[in-house]
């Protein structure tokens, strides 16, 4: 996809109605919730059935409770039924709820409004699984990152605009009437837009539905745990919501106590954070080269830690009492803090979008909505955990809010290191992304020839010690490389290469050769992509050397499609044998232009050393 991929999606019927529907839903939810909380905060004591503090905490609990009760059922229903039909039913429920909410606002019936918060949570619990499960059916794999980026951008901007809009509505003389009209109008608009969502057929029409909350929840969580990478992505997303809830909960008091800000200042900080997430989400498409690239997830996580810590430690020692919003935003000593908060949000957007895309892609079509339902349950648990952490740290341990922010930054760093340890592929992809975007300028051609699923054998010329990293960086799937055994035994990288799926081989050891061939055969049979460099060693003159016969034996034992690839522009680099041996002297070339081109797949029966060498040579051309 090109740089206009996101804007092009917004013009297409298969995405635009869905985007409008989810945007209006998030917007309306926040209008309702925030208007209600503002009414409660400024209501006289005798108009409320309970104290305002108890009402607010009870409201938060009632909104989140349905996610525990109904998420599992929502996932099953979203997988069982046609998704556009299911969305329309959920949006119709929103119209009914908001109509009752309008009555509650007009007649100041806070008991009804409290009940409706529970019903709103129920509606959101049913909408979440189908919302994310729909995307992989309507979009191509290469469009998933763009689609999720737009969804996250729309959601956070809707939350922001809804929050700010609620403040404007609550300040009007006829606030209750205006609020009533608004929530019903936006609910109706959301319902109308849902009618334009194209059909998305059921992936599991034979699923049996029984609402047994405990049993169904256990089954949903078991489904979410089945695939390890999917579950790891799911838990990482939940961790993000843990952090987000912690920050958003503390922003009002943080602004009031430590920045001497007013309500408008709180709104400004929320706006910076939300806009940051929107920018980061949109940037993912470009950073990931328009594909699912988990290598940028650690970048986002690192940014969350760094900028969270900097924000917490950049509070000026003394601040004046700000009499206006203009004074607050123009006070230059606060600008670094504003910048760090914006960058914190950007890092969050970069962190979360690839994870959503990975989860959608890897989940089985007939279980996708149930996996997302499991995500909703975990999100709720993590957000409750975030609230508990805030209570313990601020009320019991008597931390300051900046100290809590420091703790969050340290905690995120520990989580990132644990993720690197448990899933080395994240670190590997991150390393390859950094290398390929600092040392080289990589252009690629015809990578659509690489299969999205199933086993395949990549045959490529071998120019430098960076070849494997460069190929890994451009291929959206994990490549298992056949590598010289001596390199795989080096202590600094031995464990890392093993976890990355490298297959060791020694040309002088028959046992090693047999084991390598067996491992290659197993990998191809399991649907992996395997890459070999048939020259057997780095080129000594930049030309494509003769291919070794072992390649033909692999193809004979595993008759998968063979994809020729060519690396261009690496001859003369520090890691090539341009100077007689690699890594000689000091590097002199940086940000070098390279090109990686994939050829058309060749059937196993047509593949031979001669034909494949010719294919690779033709792809490489005259550029060494």
C-alpha positions as CSV (number, residue, x, y, z in Angstrom):
1,X,0.0,0.0,0.0
2,X,1.1,3.6,-0.6
3,X,1.1,6.5,1.8
4,X,-2.4,7.3,0.9
5,X,-3.7,3.9,2.1
6,X,-5.4,5.3,5.1
7,X,-7.2,8.0,3.3
8,X,-8.2,5.6,0.5
9,X,-9.9,3.3,3.1
10,X,-12.0,6.2,4.3
11,X,-13.5,6.5,0.8
12,X,-14.5,2.9,0.5
13,X,-17.9,1.4,1.5
14,X,-16.2,-1.7,3.0
15,X,-14.6,0.5,5.7
16,X,-16.2,4.0,5.9
17,X,-19.6,3.1,7.3
18,X,-18.0,0.8,9.9
19,X,-15.6,3.7,10.9
20,X,-18.4,6.2,11.2
21,X,-20.4,3.7,13.3
22,X,-17.6,3.0,15.8
23,X,-16.7,6.6,16.0
24,X,-20.2,7.8,16.8
25,X,-20.5,5.0,19.4
26,X,-17.4,6.0,21.2
27,X,-18.3,9.7,21.0
28,X,-21.8,9.2,22.3
29,X,-20.7,7.0,25.2
30,X,-18.4,9.7,26.4
31,X,-21.0,12.4,25.9
32,X,-23.4,10.5,28.1
33,X,-20.9,9.4,30.8
34,X,-19.2,12.8,31.2
35,X,-22.3,14.8,31.1
36,X,-23.8,12.6,33.8
37,X,-20.7,12.8,36.0
38,X,-20.6,16.6,35.6
39,X,-24.3,16.8,36.6
40,X,-23.6,14.7,39.6
41,X,-20.5,16.7,40.6
42,X,-22.5,19.9,40.7
43,X,-25.9,18.6,41.8
44,X,-27.4,19.6,45.2
45,X,-27.2,17.0,47.9
46,X,-30.9,16.5,48.2
47,X,-31.3,15.7,44.4
48,X,-29.0,12.6,44.6
49,X,-30.1,9.3,46.1
50,X,-26.5,8.8,47.5
51,X,-23.4,10.9,48.0
52,X,-21.7,12.2,44.9
53,X,-18.4,10.4,45.6
54,X,-20.3,7.1,46.1
55,X,-22.4,7.7,43.0
56,X,-19.3,8.3,40.8
57,X,-17.5,5.2,42.0
58,X,-20.6,3.2,41.7
59,X,-21.1,4.5,38.2
60,X,-17.6,3.4,37.2
61,X,-18.2,-0.1,38.6
62,X,-21.6,-0.5,37.0
63,X,-20.1,0.4,33.6
64,X,-17.3,-2.1,33.8
65,X,-19.3,-5.0,35.3
66,X,-21.0,-6.0,32.0
67,X,-17.6,-6.7,30.5
68,X,-17.1,-9.5,33.0
69,X,-20.7,-10.8,32.6
70,X,-21.3,-10.5,28.9
71,X,-18.0,-10.4,26.9
72,X,-17.8,-14.2,26.6
73,X,-21.4,-14.4,25.3
74,X,-20.8,-11.4,23.0
75,X,-17.8,-13.2,21.4
76,X,-19.8,-16.4,20.8
77,X,-22.7,-14.4,19.2
78,X,-20.3,-12.4,17.0
79,X,-18.7,-15.6,15.7
80,X,-22.1,-17.3,15.2
81,X,-24.0,-14.6,13.3
82,X,-23.5,-12.4,10.3
83,X,-21.6,-9.4,11.6
84,X,-23.2,-6.4,10.0
85,X,-26.6,-7.8,11.1
86,X,-25.3,-8.2,14.6
87,X,-23.9,-4.7,14.7
88,X,-27.2,-3.2,13.7
89,X,-28.9,-5.1,16.6
90,X,-26.3,-3.7,19.0
91,X,-26.7,-0.2,17.7
92,X,-30.5,-0.5,17.9
93,X,-30.0,-1.3,21.6
94,X,-28.0,1.9,21.9
95,X,-30.9,3.9,20.5
96,X,-33.2,2.4,23.1
97,X,-30.7,3.0,26.0
98,X,-30.1,6.6,24.9
99,X,-33.8,7.3,24.6
100,X,-34.2,6.2,28.2
101,X,-31.2,8.2,29.1
102,X,-32.8,11.3,27.6
103,X,-35.8,10.7,29.8
104,X,-33.5,10.4,32.8
105,X,-31.7,13.6,32.0
106,X,-34.9,15.6,31.4
107,X,-36.5,14.4,34.6
108,X,-33.3,14.3,36.6
109,X,-33.8,10.7,37.5
110,X,-30.4,9.7,38.7
111,X,-31.5,6.1,39.6
112,X,-32.5,5.6,35.9
113,X,-29.3,7.1,34.7
114,X,-27.3,4.8,37.0
115,X,-29.1,1.8,35.6
116,X,-28.5,3.0,32.1
117,X,-24.7,3.2,32.7
118,X,-24.9,-0.6,33.3
119,X,-26.9,-1.0,30.1
120,X,-24.3,1.1,28.2
121,X,-21.5,-1.1,29.5
122,X,-23.5,-4.1,28.3
123,X,-23.9,-2.5,24.8
124,X,-20.2,-1.8,24.7
125,X,-19.4,-5.3,25.8
126,X,-21.4,-6.7,22.9
127,X,-20.0,-4.2,20.3
128,X,-16.3,-4.7,21.1
129,X,-15.8,-8.3,19.8
130,X,-17.7,-7.8,16.6
131,X,-16.0,-4.4,16.0
132,X,-12.5,-5.9,15.8
133,X,-13.5,-9.3,14.4
134,X,-15.1,-7.6,11.4
135,X,-12.0,-5.9,10.1
136,X,-10.0,-9.0,8.9
137,X,-13.1,-10.0,6.9
138,X,-13.5,-6.7,5.2
139,X,-9.8,-5.8,4.7
140,X,-6.9,-7.5,3.0
141,X,-4.0,-8.5,5.2
142,X,-1.8,-5.7,3.9
143,X,-4.6,-3.2,4.9
144,X,-5.0,-4.4,8.5
145,X,-2.4,-2.0,10.0
146,X,-4.0,0.9,8.2
147,X,-7.5,-0.1,9.3
148,X,-6.6,-0.6,12.9
149,X,-4.6,2.7,12.9
150,X,-7.7,4.5,11.7
151,X,-9.9,2.7,14.3
152,X,-7.7,3.6,17.2
153,X,-7.3,7.1,15.9
154,X,-11.1,7.5,15.6
155,X,-11.7,5.9,19.0
156,X,-9.3,8.2,20.9
157,X,-10.4,11.3,19.1
158,X,-14.0,10.4,19.7
159,X,-13.3,10.0,23.4
160,X,-11.5,13.4,23.4
161,X,-14.2,15.3,21.5
162,X,-16.9,13.6,23.6
163,X,-15.2,14.6,26.8
164,X,-14.8,18.2,25.7
165,X,-18.3,18.3,24.2
166,X,-19.7,17.1,27.5
167,X,-18.1,20.0,29.3
168,X,-19.6,22.5,26.8
169,X,-23.1,20.9,27.1
170,X,-23.0,20.8,30.9
171,X,-22.2,24.6,31.0
172,X,-25.3,25.6,29.0
173,X,-28.5,26.8,30.7
174,X,-30.7,24.1,29.0
175,X,-28.0,21.5,29.6
176,X,-30.3,18.6,30.4
177,X,-32.5,19.1,27.3
178,X,-29.4,19.6,25.0
179,X,-27.8,16.4,26.5
180,X,-31.0,14.5,25.9
181,X,-31.3,15.6,22.3
182,X,-27.6,15.0,21.6
183,X,-27.4,11.4,22.9
184,X,-30.5,10.3,21.0
185,X,-29.5,12.0,17.8
186,X,-26.0,10.5,17.8
187,X,-27.3,7.0,18.6
188,X,-29.8,7.2,15.7
189,X,-27.0,8.4,13.4
190,X,-24.9,5.5,14.5
191,X,-27.7,3.1,13.8
192,X,-28.3,4.6,10.3
193,X,-24.6,4.3,9.4
194,X,-24.5,0.7,10.5
195,X,-27.0,-0.1,7.7
196,X,-24.3,0.7,5.1
197,X,-21.8,-1.8,6.5
198,X,-21.3,-4.6,4.0
199,X,-22.2,-8.2,4.9
200,X,-19.6,-10.2,6.8
201,X,-20.7,-13.8,6.8
202,X,-20.6,-15.9,9.9
203,X,-17.4,-17.9,10.5
204,X,-19.0,-20.4,12.9
205,X,-22.8,-20.6,12.3
206,X,-23.1,-24.0,14.2
207,X,-21.9,-22.5,17.5
208,X,-24.3,-23.3,20.3
209,X,-25.2,-20.4,22.6
210,X,-25.9,-20.9,26.3
211,X,-25.5,-18.0,28.7
212,X,-23.6,-19.6,31.6
213,X,-21.4,-16.7,32.6
214,X,-18.7,-18.5,34.6
215,X,-18.5,-21.5,32.2
216,X,-18.6,-19.4,29.1
217,X,-16.0,-17.0,30.4
218,X,-13.6,-19.9,31.2
219,X,-14.1,-21.3,27.7
220,X,-13.5,-17.9,26.1
221,X,-10.3,-17.3,28.1
222,X,-9.1,-20.9,27.2
223,X,-9.6,-20.0,23.5
224,X,-7.7,-16.8,24.0
225,X,-4.8,-18.7,25.5
226,X,-4.6,-21.5,22.8
227,X,-2.2,-19.6,20.5
228,X,0.8,-18.3,22.4
229,X,1.7,-15.3,20.2
230,X,-2.0,-14.3,20.1
231,X,-2.2,-14.5,23.9
232,X,1.0,-12.5,24.3
233,X,-0.3,-9.8,22.0
234,X,-3.6,-9.8,24.0
235,X,-1.8,-9.4,27.3
236,X,0.4,-6.6,25.9
237,X,-2.7,-4.7,24.8
238,X,-4.3,-5.2,28.3
239,X,-1.1,-3.8,29.8
240,X,-1.4,-0.7,27.7
241,X,-5.0,-0.2,29.0
242,X,-3.6,-0.7,32.5
243,X,-1.2,2.2,31.9
244,X,-3.7,4.3,30.1
245,X,-6.3,4.0,32.9
246,X,-3.7,4.9,35.5
247,X,-2.6,8.0,33.7
248,X,-6.1,9.2,32.8
249,X,-7.4,8.6,36.3
250,X,-4.7,10.8,37.8
251,X,-4.6,13.6,35.3
252,X,-7.2,15.8,37.1
253,X,-5.5,15.8,40.5
254,X,-2.0,15.9,38.9
255,X,-3.0,19.0,37.0
256,X,-4.7,20.7,40.0
257,X,-2.1,19.9,42.7
258,X,1.2,19.9,40.8
259,X,0.6,22.2,37.9
260,X,-1.8,24.7,39.5
261,X,-4.1,24.1,36.5
262,X,-7.9,24.5,36.1
263,X,-10.5,22.3,34.5
264,X,-9.5,23.6,31.1
265,X,-5.9,22.6,31.8
266,X,-7.0,19.1,32.5
267,X,-8.9,19.0,29.2
268,X,-5.7,20.2,27.5
269,X,-3.6,17.5,28.9
270,X,-6.2,14.8,28.0
271,X,-6.2,16.3,24.5
272,X,-2.4,16.1,24.2
273,X,-2.5,12.4,25.3
274,X,-5.3,11.5,23.0
275,X,-3.9,13.4,20.0
276,X,-0.6,11.7,20.6
277,X,-2.1,8.2,20.5
278,X,-3.9,9.2,17.3
279,X,-0.7,10.4,15.7
280,X,1.2,7.3,16.8
281,X,-1.6,5.1,15.4
282,X,-1.4,6.8,12.0
283,X,2.4,6.7,12.0
284,X,2.4,2.9,12.4
285,X,1.5,2.4,8.8
286,X,4.6,4.3,7.6
287,X,6.9,2.9,10.3
288,X,5.9,-0.7,9.6
289,X,6.1,-0.2,5.8
290,X,2.4,-0.9,5.4
291,X,2.4,-4.3,7.0
292,X,2.2,-6.0,10.4
293,X,5.6,-5.3,11.9
294,X,6.0,-6.3,15.6
295,X,9.5,-4.8,15.5
296,X,8.0,-1.4,16.2
297,X,6.2,-2.6,19.3
298,X,9.4,-2.5,21.5
299,X,10.0,1.0,20.1
300,X,6.5,2.1,21.4
301,X,7.2,0.4,24.7
302,X,10.5,2.1,25.1
303,X,9.0,5.4,24.3
304,X,6.3,4.9,27.0
305,X,9.0,4.3,29.6
306,X,11.3,7.1,28.6
307,X,8.6,9.8,28.1
308,X,6.6,8.7,31.1
309,X,9.7,9.1,33.3
310,X,10.6,12.4,31.7
311,X,7.1,13.8,32.2
312,X,7.0,12.8,35.8
313,X,10.4,14.4,36.5
314,X,9.9,17.6,34.5
315,X,7.5,19.4,36.8
316,X,8.9,23.0,37.5
317,X,9.8,23.5,41.2
318,X,7.6,26.6,41.5
319,X,4.6,27.6,39.4
320,X,2.3,30.6,39.6
321,X,-1.5,30.4,40.1
322,X,-2.8,30.4,36.5
323,X,-5.8,32.7,36.1
324,X,-6.6,31.6,32.6
325,X,-6.1,28.8,30.1
326,X,-3.9,31.0,28.0
327,X,-1.5,31.6,30.8
328,X,-1.2,27.9,31.4
329,X,-0.5,26.8,27.9
330,X,1.9,29.8,27.2
331,X,4.0,29.2,30.3
332,X,7.3,28.1,28.7
333,X,8.6,26.1,31.7
334,X,5.7,23.7,31.2
335,X,6.4,23.1,27.5
336,X,8.8,20.2,28.0
337,X,6.2,18.4,30.1
338,X,3.6,19.0,27.3
339,X,6.0,17.6,24.8
340,X,6.8,14.5,26.8
341,X,3.0,13.9,27.3
342,X,2.4,14.2,23.6
343,X,5.3,11.8,22.9
344,X,4.0,9.4,25.5
345,X,0.7,9.2,23.6
346,X,2.5,8.8,20.3
347,X,4.5,5.9,21.8
348,X,1.3,4.3,23.0
349,X,-0.2,4.5,19.5
350,X,2.9,2.9,18.0
351,X,2.8,0.2,20.7
352,X,-0.9,-0.9,20.4
353,X,-1.8,-0.9,16.6
354,X,0.6,-3.7,15.5
355,X,-0.6,-5.8,18.4
356,X,-4.3,-5.5,17.5
357,X,-3.4,-6.4,13.9
358,X,-1.3,-9.4,14.9
359,X,-4.1,-10.7,17.2
360,X,-6.7,-10.4,14.4
361,X,-4.5,-12.0,11.8
362,X,-3.4,-15.0,14.0
363,X,-6.8,-15.7,15.6
364,X,-8.8,-18.5,13.8
365,X,-11.7,-17.0,11.8
366,X,-14.3,-19.1,13.6
367,X,-12.8,-18.0,17.0
368,X,-11.7,-14.4,16.3
369,X,-14.6,-12.6,18.1
370,X,-14.2,-14.9,21.1
371,X,-10.5,-14.1,21.3
372,X,-11.4,-10.4,21.3
373,X,-14.0,-11.1,23.9
374,X,-11.2,-12.6,26.0
375,X,-9.2,-9.4,25.4
376,X,-12.2,-7.3,26.7
377,X,-12.3,-9.4,29.9
378,X,-8.6,-9.1,30.5
379,X,-8.8,-5.3,29.7
380,X,-11.4,-5.0,32.4
381,X,-9.3,-6.9,34.9
382,X,-6.2,-4.8,34.2
383,X,-8.2,-1.6,34.5
384,X,-9.5,-2.7,37.9
385,X,-5.9,-3.6,38.8
386,X,-4.9,-0.1,37.8
387,X,-7.5,1.4,40.1
388,X,-6.3,-0.8,43.0
389,X,-2.7,0.2,42.3
390,X,-3.7,3.9,42.4
391,X,-5.5,3.4,45.8
392,X,-2.6,1.4,47.3
393,X,0.1,3.8,46.1
394,X,-1.6,7.1,46.8
395,X,-3.7,6.3,49.8
396,X,-1.9,3.5,51.7
397,X,1.8,4.0,50.8
398,X,1.2,7.8,50.4
399,X,3.1,8.1,47.1
400,X,2.8,11.4,45.3
401,X,1.3,11.3,41.8
402,X,4.7,12.0,40.1
403,X,6.1,9.1,42.1
404,X,3.3,6.9,40.8
405,X,4.1,7.9,37.2
406,X,7.8,7.0,37.9
407,X,6.6,3.6,39.2
408,X,4.6,3.1,36.0
409,X,7.6,3.9,33.8
410,X,9.8,1.4,35.7
411,X,7.0,-1.2,35.7
412,X,6.7,-0.8,31.9
413,X,10.4,-1.2,31.5
414,X,10.3,-4.5,33.5
415,X,7.4,-5.7,31.4
416,X,9.3,-4.9,28.2
417,X,12.4,-6.8,29.3
418,X,10.2,-9.8,30.3
419,X,8.6,-9.7,26.9
420,X,12.0,-9.7,25.2
421,X,13.0,-12.7,27.4
422,X,9.9,-14.7,26.7
423,X,9.5,-13.7,23.1
424,X,12.9,-13.1,21.5
425,X,11.3,-12.5,18.1
426,X,10.1,-9.1,19.4
427,X,13.7,-8.1,20.2
428,X,14.9,-9.6,16.9
429,X,12.4,-7.8,14.8
430,X,13.1,-4.6,16.7
431,X,16.9,-5.0,16.1
432,X,16.4,-5.6,12.4
433,X,14.1,-2.6,12.2
434,X,16.6,-0.3,13.8
435,X,19.5,-1.6,11.7
436,X,17.6,-1.4,8.4
437,X,16.4,2.1,9.2
438,X,19.8,3.5,10.3
439,X,22.5,1.8,8.4
440,X,20.7,1.2,5.2
441,X,17.9,2.6,3.0
442,X,16.1,-0.5,1.9
443,X,13.8,-0.6,-1.2
444,X,12.0,-3.8,-2.0
445,X,10.2,-5.1,-5.1
446,X,7.6,-7.7,-5.7
447,X,7.5,-9.1,-2.1
448,X,3.9,-10.0,-2.8
449,X,5.4,-13.2,-4.3
450,X,6.1,-14.3,-0.7
451,X,3.2,-16.5,0.5
452,X,1.1,-15.2,3.4
453,X,0.6,-18.8,4.7
454,X,2.2,-22.2,4.2
455,X,5.7,-23.4,3.7
456,X,8.1,-22.0,1.1
457,X,11.9,-22.1,0.3
458,X,13.7,-18.8,-0.3
459,X,16.9,-19.0,-2.4
460,X,19.1,-15.9,-2.3
461,X,22.6,-14.7,-3.1
462,X,24.9,-14.2,-0.2
463,X,26.8,-10.9,-0.1
464,X,27.3,-10.0,3.5
465,X,26.9,-11.0,7.1
466,X,23.8,-8.7,7.2
467,X,21.9,-10.6,4.6
468,X,19.7,-12.6,7.0
469,X,18.8,-9.5,9.0
470,X,17.9,-7.6,5.9
471,X,15.7,-10.4,4.6
472,X,14.0,-10.7,8.0
473,X,13.3,-7.0,8.0
474,X,11.4,-7.0,4.7
475,X,9.5,-10.3,5.1
476,X,6.4,-9.9,7.2
477,X,6.7,-13.6,8.3
478,X,9.4,-15.2,10.4
479,X,12.1,-16.7,8.2
480,X,14.0,-19.7,9.5
481,X,17.6,-19.4,8.2
482,X,20.1,-22.2,7.6
483,X,23.3,-20.9,9.2
484,X,26.9,-22.1,9.6
485,X,27.0,-24.0,12.9
486,X,30.1,-22.2,14.2
487,X,28.2,-18.9,14.2
488,X,25.2,-20.4,16.1
489,X,27.5,-21.5,18.9
490,X,28.9,-18.0,19.7
491,X,28.0,-17.4,23.4
492,X,26.6,-13.8,23.0
493,X,24.0,-14.8,20.4
494,X,23.6,-18.6,20.8
495,X,20.4,-18.6,22.8
496,X,19.0,-15.7,20.8
497,X,19.6,-17.5,17.4
498,X,18.1,-20.7,18.8
499,X,14.9,-18.9,19.9
500,X,14.8,-17.1,16.5
501,X,14.5,-20.5,14.8
502,X,18.0,-20.6,13.1
503,X,18.9,-24.1,11.7
504,X,22.6,-24.8,12.2
505,X,24.7,-26.8,9.7
506,X,28.3,-27.8,9.3
507,X,29.6,-28.7,5.8
508,X,32.3,-30.9,7.3
509,X,30.1,-32.9,9.7
510,X,27.7,-35.5,8.1
511,X,25.6,-35.8,11.3
512,X,25.1,-32.0,11.3
513,X,24.1,-32.1,7.6
514,X,21.5,-34.9,8.3
515,X,20.1,-33.1,11.3
516,X,19.9,-29.8,9.3
517,X,18.0,-31.4,6.4
518,X,15.6,-33.1,8.8
519,X,14.9,-29.8,10.6
520,X,14.4,-28.0,7.2
521,X,12.0,-30.7,6.1
522,X,10.1,-30.4,9.4
523,X,9.9,-26.6,9.2
524,X,8.6,-26.6,5.6
525,X,6.1,-29.3,6.5
526,X,4.8,-27.2,9.5
527,X,4.3,-24.2,7.1
528,X,7.4,-22.1,7.8
529,X,9.4,-20.1,5.4
530,X,13.0,-21.4,5.2
531,X,15.9,-19.5,3.6
532,X,19.1,-20.9,2.4
533,X,22.1,-19.3,0.7
534,X,23.0,-22.0,-1.8
535,X,26.5,-20.5,-2.6
536,X,27.5,-21.8,0.9
537,X,29.7,-18.8,1.7
538,X,29.9,-15.0,1.2
539,X,30.8,-14.0,-2.4
540,X,34.4,-13.1,-2.8
541,X,33.9,-10.9,-5.9
542,X,30.3,-9.7,-5.7
543,X,29.1,-12.2,-8.3
544,X,26.6,-15.0,-7.8
545,X,28.7,-18.2,-7.3
546,X,27.7,-21.7,-8.2
547,X,24.9,-23.2,-6.2
548,X,25.5,-26.3,-4.0
549,X,23.6,-29.5,-4.7
550,X,22.1,-29.8,-1.2
551,X,19.4,-27.3,-2.3
552,X,18.0,-29.9,-4.8
553,X,17.9,-32.6,-2.1
554,X,15.8,-30.2,0.1
555,X,13.4,-29.5,-2.7
556,X,13.1,-33.2,-3.6
557,X,12.3,-34.1,0.1
558,X,9.9,-31.1,0.5
559,X,8.3,-30.2,-2.8
560,X,7.2,-26.6,-1.8
561,X,7.3,-23.6,-4.0
562,X,10.7,-22.0,-4.3
563,X,11.1,-18.2,-4.3
564,X,14.3,-16.7,-5.8
565,X,15.4,-13.4,-4.2
566,X,18.2,-11.0,-4.9
567,X,20.2,-8.6,-2.6
568,X,21.5,-5.6,-4.5
569,X,23.9,-2.9,-3.4
570,X,25.6,-4.7,-0.5
571,X,28.9,-5.4,-2.3
572,X,31.4,-2.9,-0.9
573,X,29.7,-2.7,2.5
574,X,31.6,-3.2,5.8
575,X,30.1,-6.7,6.2
576,X,31.0,-7.9,2.7
577,X,34.3,-9.3,1.5
578,X,35.0,-6.3,-0.6
579,X,38.3,-5.7,1.2
580,X,39.3,-9.3,1.1
581,X,37.6,-10.2,4.4
582,X,34.5,-8.9,6.1
583,X,34.5,-6.3,9.0
584,X,38.0,-5.1,8.0
585,X,39.0,-1.6,9.1
586,X,36.3,1.0,9.9
587,X,32.9,1.3,8.3
588,X,32.8,4.1,5.7
589,X,29.3,3.7,4.2
590,X,26.2,4.7,6.1
591,X,22.6,4.8,5.1
592,X,23.4,3.0,1.9
593,X,20.8,2.4,-0.8
594,X,19.9,-1.3,-1.1
595,X,17.3,-3.2,-3.0
596,X,15.7,-6.5,-2.3
597,X,13.7,-8.2,-5.0
598,X,11.6,-11.3,-5.0
599,X,11.0,-13.3,-8.1
600,X,7.9,-15.4,-9.1
601,X,7.5,-18.7,-7.2
602,X,9.0,-21.7,-9.1
603,X,7.4,-25.1,-8.8
604,X,9.5,-27.7,-7.1
605,X,9.6,-29.9,-10.3
606,X,11.0,-27.0,-12.3
607,X,13.7,-26.0,-9.7
608,X,17.3,-26.9,-10.1
609,X,20.6,-25.4,-9.2
610,X,21.1,-24.1,-12.7
611,X,17.7,-22.6,-13.2
612,X,17.6,-21.0,-9.7
613,X,21.1,-19.5,-10.0
614,X,20.0,-18.0,-13.3
615,X,16.8,-16.6,-11.7
616,X,18.7,-15.1,-8.9
617,X,21.3,-13.6,-11.3
618,X,18.6,-12.1,-13.5
619,X,16.9,-10.5,-10.5
620,X,20.2,-9.1,-9.2
621,X,21.1,-7.7,-12.6
622,X,24.2,-5.5,-12.8
623,X,23.9,-3.9,-9.3
624,X,26.2,-5.8,-7.0
